């Protein structure tokens, strides 16, 4: 029976602010670093000026907030549900970073955002036909893709730990000391602390690394004073360009992440609500995922995804009230309106970001391994994983191997290992005969 005010342990109803606010802040702390870091990384590769870099961070926060609200409070009609209605936090996704880096290095932000619109359309199509498409992405395939994404992010983390290759002091001992100290704090809190310190380990690690970096003279706060106090996202500020190769690469990732979202939906409902997600919830969640990313691209925000770390909070605490998570989204949205807050985030040295995110990238790879091992690692399955990763990583680490191909082919297949790994895993999973032990 619901109380008049509602309980934080019930999906509907309005709980007391004194109960809701601490739980909402827990979600904010767990997701905010992951939300802004892809924007910082991508803006650096794209060579954005300080003002545009701030705007990209602001918009990333804003888009994450409205995407979360769209999922929490679905739009209903007699025939369709837009949004899952499942307690969920959505934020800017690391899964797209390798491909966005490749596009940004050879093109511009407009090309990324144009490809994102096509990706959003792909997600809508996947959502509409999710029952038919889902068999193409068993845990073996999605795990291989996630594992490859993690691997492809390691060079970024190491580059940042050394200070970022555009820095004049790249590879200095100061950068490495700060990076390793940050990593040590994050790792220590993850393994030796509990409660909010454990949940906020990355945030606390960045704060500790930032203080050390400040004393080493690695922090430049001059940009904060020139930043405004309030600003809103700007429609089509970065423009839109539609490149076939970029659209193909991003579109494939959207299809994969659409299916991957089912895992987060399922983990939330089974772990905190004692049931499987309904078909209309899955379909509505994926379709809204596509719609919100189209809106995000128009406003200059990067691709989003459901946040597994917040799923972990929900399943651990059993706090499923949508108003609690909606309050977290509102807090993130307010932060997105404050340029000085975004400017403060841009002062974080690359060595600190590298030390904090290398553990995040490692956890992405481990998540992929967990998905892969949901199925028996037979000779057939091991071949699928091994060949997909080998071709994906091997080709992208040998750029000259595609030198005789058109530039569009190089952009699709030669810039990020994720695309080749995905296509290879899907094809091999379809054509290789199942081992006796694998057959059902």
Secondary structure, 3 states (H helix, E strand, C coil): CCCCCCCCCCCCCCCCHHHHHHHHHHHHHHHHHHHHHHHHHHHHHHCCCHHHHHHHHHHHHHHHHHHHHHHHCCEECCCCEECCCCCCCEEECHHHHHHHHHHHHHCCHHHHHHHHHHHHHHHHHHHHCHHHHHHHCCHHHHHHHHHHHHHHHHHHHHHHHCCCCCCCCCCCHHHHHHHHHHHHHHHHHHHHCCHHHHHCHHHHHHHHHHHHHHHCCCCCCHHHHHCCCCCCCCCCCCCCCCCHHHHHHHHHHHHHHHHHHHHHHHHHHHHHCCCCCCHHHHHHHHHHHHHHHHHHHHHCCCCEEECHHHHHHHHHHCCCCHHHHHHHHHHHHHHHCCHHHHHHHHCCCHHHHHHHHHHHHHHHHHHHHHHHCCCCCCHHHHHHHHHHHHHHHHHHCCHHHHCCCCHHHHHHHCCCHHHHHHHHHHHHHHHCCCCCCCCC
